[in-house]
Amino acid sequence: MENNSAFESFESQLSAEAKGFLNTSANWGLFLSIIGFIGCLFSLFGSLGMMAGGAAMGANPVFASMPSIGILMLVGTVVFFIPVLYLCKFSISVKKAIEVNDTEKLTASIRNLKNYFMWAGILTIVWILSYGYLMISVIANAAELSRM
């Protein structure tokens, strides 16, 4: 007699309702990833424009920091692109996994979802720390100016 666990069959792992929830999540994830890719594209163009515009202005001190800001924007664009890519991979692969009832594809798609949330969490922590640093800097500068 063959000893099959309930976890060896895709059909026994997910109910129709759970598959529907995953499919809906995949649709919204795909929508959000497309919006994210468009945002990355605009950010890429903006960062390239900042670098080119700053270089074209030459030695004008008003525009001297534009290339540096453009490079920072480019780095931010790449960092933002990574979680958007994971979300897109999740959305596409979970739909395929449900369509063909493939547990391995479902596992890979859930891994992409985990990576997306991990990147989103790390970026959220960096964002919170950056705002904390900004608030401390503003308060310190205000205190310094009030002494003058």
Disulfide bonds with the S-S distance in Angstrom:
none
